[in-house]
Amino acid sequence: NCSSKSGQSFIKKSFLKCGILRNSCNCQDWSNVKMEQIPKIKSVKTGDKRQLRVTFECSTEKLYDCSRLLTRPEFQLLKTPAFFNSVQVDPGGYGISWNDDVDISEYELWTNGKTVKAATSTDLSVSFTRSSFSTSSRLI
């Protein structure tokens, strides 16, 4: 159902993904996505031509091109160099953001970013060990 109890259609801001405005009718079905397989973000750096270099906890580095987002009104602020350069990793590494309204999820960055440096088997085992330890310590 795409309507609220009052019968009005709704669009939730957090459904902005990949520059596409989504609502409950056209949002991706997340039931098949194994989010635990998407590594968390460790760091992000800005580059030329509205590109981001994202390093994930498994040491994989990906380039993400933000220029395709600039056609959407929600992402117009990214055209301003000072604003674009103010990007930060969200707490927990679940995404990156510039402010409360402009952000990109780790899923989007991982899925649509181009791999620059793949993780080695050593990187993966270190990442797994850290993740296991972090999960254990949160349960205590």
N, C-alpha and C positions, 0 to 999 in steps of 0.2 A: 504494500500500500504506500502510495507516494503522498498521502495527505496527512495532516495532523488531525487530532480529534475534532477540531473546528471545521475541517474540510478544506483548509487552505494548504496549498503546496508549500513546501519549505526547502530551503537550501542551507546547509550547515557550512560555515566557513572552513571547518576542518576537512571538508570533502574536496578542497582544492588540491589537485594532484596533477602533476605533469602539465600544468597550464590548462587543464580541462575542468570546467565547472561541473561538479557531479552532485547528484542527489541520490536518495535511496533507490530510485528506479534504475539509474545507469551506473551505479557504483560497482566496482569489481567485487566478485564473490571471493571473500578472503578465507572461506572454509577449506580450500585446497592449498593455500599458501602455508608453507612451514616456516614461520617467522624465525624460529630458533636457528634456521640455516642461513639467515641473513646476518652477517657479522655487523657488529656495532661500529660506529665511526670513531676513530681515534683523533684525527685532525683534518682540517680543511685549509687550503691556501688558494688565494685568487690568482688568476693568470691573465694573459692577454685575451682579447676578444670574448670577454664574458665567459671564460672557462674556469672551472673549479678543479683543483687537484685534491682528491679525497683519499685519505689513508684510513683503511679499516683495521680493526684490532688484529686481524690475521696477517697483517703487513701487505696485503694487496693494495695497490694504488690504482685509482681510476680517474680519468678525465671526464668531466661532465660539462657539456655545452649548454649554458643557460640562454643563449641567444634565441632559441626557439620559443622560450617562455615570454619574450619581450612583446609579442603580439597581443598578449592578454592584458587587460587593464589592471589586474591584481599584481602584476609583476613590473609595472612601469617604473617603479622606483629603482629597479636594478640597472636602469640606464645611467643613473648618477654614479660616477666612479667612487665617490666617498661612501655612498650607501652600499654599493656592491662589495667594497673592500671591508665592510664592517661585519661580514658573515662570521658566525660562531657555531661551534658544535653544541647541540642541545644536551642538557644533562642526561646522562645515561648512554649517550651516543646513538639515540634513536632517530636523529635527523640533524639538519642544520637550519639555522634561521638568521634572519636579519632583524626582524621585530616580531611582534605578536601576530601579524597578519601575513607575513611573507616567509615561507619556510618550504623545505623539501625533505621528504622522508628518506630514511636509509634504504628502504626498499627501492624507491625510484632511482637513487644514486647508484646502488649496486646493480640493478637490472639494466639501466640505460646508460650507465657510464662505460667508457671504453677502457679496458685494462691496459695500464702502462707498465705495471710491474706485478707479476703474479706472485702469490705466496709460495714459499718453498715448503717442503714437508716438515722441516724444522720449525718454521714460522707457525704452521698449523698446529703442531703439537704444543708449542708454547701458548698459543692463543687458547687452545682447548683447556690446558691446565689452568690458565688464569680465569677462564670463564667458569670452570668447575669450582675453583676456589671462591670466586665472587658469589656464585649462587649459594654455596654452602654458608658463607659468612652472612648472607642476607637472611637465611632461615633461622639463625641463632637469635 
